[in-house]
Amino acid sequence: MSEDLTRNLPSPSFEERVLAELAAMRQDFTTQLTATRQEFAEKLAGVTQEVAGVRQALAAQREMIEHIHARVVSVETRLTSLEEKVEERLHDTRPIWEGVQARLAGIETEMKSLSRYFRTLTADFFGLRVRVDKLEGESV
């Protein structure tokens, strides 16, 4: 047994093999980390692009809402002005209209009175005609 048993051992030492294995693991981890970072960067770029699109859409919506708001304010202003004009004209014409209505009521009363008078007159006329016809019939 005079042989040296360490001669049959592989040439790299245990520490060298452990360090080599750790270096390989580190290289794999670095490769995976780089790939993951690239995927993350691509996804982040996509999300950033989508957020930019959403911001543009929101800006367009905000602009449209501001335009609609401006038009509503304009319509409200015009409506208020129109209401004031109508109220002013009603104020001016109300006494005239009330006077016209009173005069129309008086005319209706007069028309009813004249209608009764003409009916009475017509009845009297027919009565006289009957009497005249009767008298003329007796004198012949």
C-alpha angles and dihedrals in degrees: 000000000000092000120114109243094198091068092076093054118106114266100247114073125237092258092051091051092048091049091047090050091048090049090051091048090048090050091050091047091048091049092049091045091051091049091047091049090051092049090047091048091050092048091045090051089051092049090046090052091049091048089051089052091049090049090052091049091049091049090052091048091048090050091049092049091049089051092050090047091052091051092048090051089049092050091047090051092049092046092051090050091049092049090051091051092048092049091048093050092045088053090051097044101036095084091046091050092047089051091050091050091051091049091048090052089052091049091050090052091050091047091053090049092048091047091054090046092051092047090052091046092049091049090050091047092053089046091053091047091053090050093047091049089049092050093047090049091054095048096055 
